[in-house]
Amino acid sequence: MTAESRIGPLGALRLAASWLTVAPVGTPNTTMDRRAGAAVLRATPVIGAALGALAAALALGLSQTRAPELLVGVLVVAMLALLTRGMHLDGLADTADGLGCYGPPERVREVMRDGGVGPFGVLALLAVCSIGTVCIGTLAADAHWYDIAFAVGVSRVAAVVGCRWRLGAAAVSGFGALVAGTQKWWIVVWVGVAALAAIPLGTRGFVAVALVVIVSWAFTAHCARRAAGITGDILGAAIELSAAVALLALVTVP
């Protein structure tokens, strides 16, 4: 039995935390292969829930000060970016630039690998960060702390959806190659968990879950067609887009 086949739930959670956050948890002694990648994806929504709890806690703390609601939103969005090394925002910018170019999949991947940020990337960052800032500030002003935590947590289900079994990797190396196509029944599990978590929110929560699933499914399918597969950047973009969609649902649905 290989080392990677023995990774348990706690090891998967630790590995996910080390890959997806700045948490000083170290790296488990396991081979970084597709088994490990699948384990990370299965644990990603748990990491999202932890990040959501921290975001809600910060918003709650800031609400005890004279900070205006927009400043609360800015600081929470900034904290989430710092805790995740900004990798999801970087993926959003790279994916937006890739989708905005003309040409075959090779050209799309080339643009996505470029270190710079083009006009489409800037626009995507501004839109998503602005939505996050305004919506989180609004939820904080209404003392909807659970809503904030829920939106961040449910957005990570998008990564599981993006790694469904029918979508392959766009390259033979990188994060996408480790995780693409590794999820099947865990999509059902996490969507079910998200639906249960939405119960306290009523209609708003269920609409948010439905939109996250639909948008992330359609978005990753489109990206896979344009780039001939899934990459880590695409998964990061799906998470950020899903967070924005969930927050919009929570502040607009009656």
N, C-alpha and C positions, 0 to 999 in steps of 0.2 A: 504494500500500500504506500503510495507516494505521500509526500508531506502535504501537498495541496489538497488531496482527497480527505485529509483528516481535519481540515479547518472546521471548527464548530461555530455556533451562533455568536459566542463572545469574541472569538477570533475574527469572525467576519465583521462584527461591529467595530472592533479595534482597527482592522485594516481599512474599513470604510472611513473611519474618523481620520486616520493618518493620510489617506488619499484626498479626502474632500474638505478637510478643515485644517486649521493651524493648531489644533489640539495636540499637545506634546505627549502623545500616547505611544510613540515608538511604532515600529513595524513588526508584525508577527513573523516568526520564522517559517515562511511559506514561499513556494515558488510563484512568481507573478505570471500566471498563465490564465487560460479562459475559465478554469474552475474558480480561481481567485477573483477574476473579474465578475463572474456570476454571483459570487458571494457578496462582493461589494455592492452590486446593484440591488440585491435582495435587502441589504441593510440600509440603502440610501434613504428611504422614507423615515427610518428611525433617526438618522442624522438630521433630516429635515425637521422632525418634530422637536429635537433638542435645540436646533437653531431657532425654531419658532418660539419656543419657550423663552429663550434668551432675548429675542426681539420684543416679545410681549413684556418681559420684565423690565427692559430698558425703557420702553414706552411708559410703563406704569411709574417707574422712578422719575422720569422726566416730567410726568404729569403733576408731580408734587411740587414742581418749580413754576416759575413764571414763563417758561419757554413757550412760545407760540406753537400752534399745532404743526405748521409747516417745518419749523425747526426740529420738532420731535420726529417728523417723517424723514427729514434729511439725515439726522443722526442714526436712526434705526437702519435706514438703507445703507449708510456708510459702514455701520458696524457689521452688517451681514456681508458686505463686500470684503471687509478686512478678515472676518472669520473664515471665509472661503477662498482667501488669497485672490479674490477678484476673478477666479477662473471662469465662472459662469458668465460674467459680464464680458470677459475677453472672448469667450466662445460665441456670445451673442453678436459682438461686433464683427468677428471674423466670418461668421455664418451669413450675416446680413450683407457684407461686402461680396462674399462668394455668390450668393443668390442674385445680387445686383449686377453681376457681370454677364457678358455674352460669351458663348463658347461651349465646348463639350465638357464632360465631367472633369477631364484632366485640368482644364483651365479653371474651373470652379475650385478644385482642391488647391491649385497653385495660389489663387488669390486668398483662400482661407489660411494657407500656411504663411503668407506674408506677414511680417511683424508689424506693419503699419496699420492705421485705421483710416479707412476711406469714408466718403460722404454717407454711404448707406449705413456703415457701422456707427458713425457719429449720430445719425438720425435715430437708429434703433436704441442706442444707449440713452439718448435724451428722452425718448418716448417712454421707455420702460422705467427709467429712474424717476421721471416726473410722475408717472402713474403711481409708482410705489410710494413716493414722498407724499403726494396729496392724499392717497387713500389711507395710508397708515396714520397720517396726521388726523384725518377725519375720524377714523376708528378710535384713535386715542382720545380725541376730544369727546367722543360719546362713551368712553370707558368700556369699549368693546375689546378687551384684552385677549379673550379667547379667539376672536376673529383673526387677530394678527398672527397668533401662533398657528392657527388652522391654515391660513393662507400659505405661510412659509412651508409648513409640513406637507400639505397636499400637493404643492408644486413639485416636490421630489418624486411623486408618482409618475410624472412625465418622463423621467429618465428610465423607469421600468418599462413604460409603454414604448419608448423609443428603442428599447433593446428586444422587442418582440421577435419571435423566431423567424419571421419572414423577411426581415431586413438584415442584409449582410454588412460586412465592414467595407469601408471605402478604400482602406489600405491594409497592407499586411503587418503593419506595426502601429504602435501608438495605442491610446486608451480605447479607441473604437474597435480595434482588432481584438482586444481582450474581452469586450462586453457585448458587442453586436450579436444579436440572435440568440442570446443566452436565456431569455425569459419567456415563459409560457404561462403556466398556471399561477405564477407569482403575480402576474398582472391582475388576475381575478381576485387573488387574496388581498392585494393592496387597494384595489378599487373598493372592495367590500369593506375593508378597514376604514377607508376614507369616508364611505357612506355612513358608517356607524359614528364616526367622529363628527359628521355633519348634523346629526340628530339635534343637538342642543341649539343649532342655528336655524333649524326649520328650513323653509323653502330656499333661503339665501344660500345655505350650506350645500344643499343638494344641487342647486343650479351651478354653484362653483365647482363641485366635483364633476358634474356632467361636462361643463365647459373645458375643464382641464383635460379630461380624457379625450374629448372630441378634437380640441385644438392641438394637443400634443400628438395625437394619432395622425391627423391630417398634415401637420407641420413636418413631422419626421418622415412621413411618406413622401412628401414633396421634396424635402432635402435629399432623401435617399435617391430619388430619381435624378436630381440635378448633379449630385456628387458621386453617383454610382455606389452608394452605400452610406453607412453611418460613421461619424467621427465623434471624438470627444467634444469638439466645438459645437456640433449639432445638438448633442445632449445638453450641454450647458445652456445653449440658446433656448431649448425647449423648456428647461427649468425656469429661466427668467421670464419667458413669454407666459408660461403657465401661472407663475406668481402674479404677474400683472393682471391676467384674466380673472384669477380667483379674487384678487382684491377688488377689481371693478365690480364683480358680481356681488360681493359682500357689502359694497357701499351704494349700489344702485338698485338691487332687487328688493322690493318691499318685504 
